[in-house]
Amino acid sequence: MQVFRLEKKRLMPFLRKVMRSYELVAPVKTDLVRFEKIKNPKSICFEKPYFPVKGFFFKKHQVLFEFDGSRVKIPANNEPERVFFGLKKCDLNAIIRQDKVFLEDAEDPYYKASREKSFLLGFHCDEACSEYCFCGSMELVDFYDLMFYDKGNHFLVEEGSEKGRFLISKFKEFFKPVPRKITQEEKEIKGTDRLKKNSITHLYDHPGWQKDVENCFSCGACTALCPTCYCFEIHDEVKSSCLSKGCRKRCWSSCQLQSFTRVAGDHVFREKREERFKHRIFHQLGYFKEKYGMNLCVGCGRCIEGCPTRIDFIKTINEMEDEQRE
């Protein structure tokens, strides 16, 4: 892939010009760091966001259609073209996972509309963003339209797709081609190889899970902060004043909630907290890989950082491995 040089003093002018053609979304620090529509590029924060970017594609609340008597109205696709800047490697790889669910298995028109109108600009981490990162254990791949590498007084920018090549061409006054490649050493993220395992299948009945199960509140914070979790529920909403009018909504849900597997007859498939707790871990590090050839988890560590009792399941798994070797 072609590599370009962008002087740091030219980054803000580049982003301002991008904003003339596209909606710019990037990390902003308020109470916490989150992705937001940018009004002033100087507000951009280069830290890893506490919240993932998935809400721009797989929306927390999505109206699927509205109904009025015998008529059904599909909402118009008014998604703007967006440039996402400052995406870390974990969040970029999370998009691959969501693409598999919402584009490959059964094409979701709402998700597709958002993804097709997006440009993904990554910002490389030289080292772990937090003590909870373990992306180096997840076999992540290069996936981006453009990737920015901080080199002191300038950035090296690597093309990763036709969309990236288009942006370089559109804003070519900011980018100077350089006769070099980004090395594998430059792409490494130091301090992120925390998970010391290849498979956890044999650990399902290990007693080491119990301490984490006892500390779990089943609050769902882990799944809300996860960039790859895709559980949802569908509800019809109507007003008591007119029951023939309303809408059907898709809303985020969580496998950690007891109500998630409740069905007719009031049967709950995963009634026990231990069953729900293990289901999330094994889906992230086992079940998804059996189907798609890659872990659902991308090692961002948000679920650990955002857990009220700071359950570090990576540490737990590593300790289980140690116990088995003794």
Buried (B, 14 or more C-beta within 10 A) or exposed (E): BEBBBBBEEBBEBBBBBBBEEBBBBBBBBEEEBBBBEBEEBEEBBBBBBBBBBBBBBBBEEBBBEBBEEEEEEEEEEEBEEBBBBBBBBBBBBBBBBBBBBBBEEEEBEBBBBBBEBBBBBBBBBEEBBBEBBBBBBBEBEBBBBBBBBBEEEBBBBBBBBEBBBEBBEEBEEBBEEEEEEBEEEEBBBEBBBBBEBEEBEEBEEBEBBEEBBEEBEBBBBBBBBBBBBBBBEEEEEEEEEEEEBBBBBBEBBBBBBBEBBBEEEEEBEBEEBBBBBBBBBBBBBBBBBEEBEBBBBBBBBBBBBBBEEEBBBBBBBBBBBEEEEE
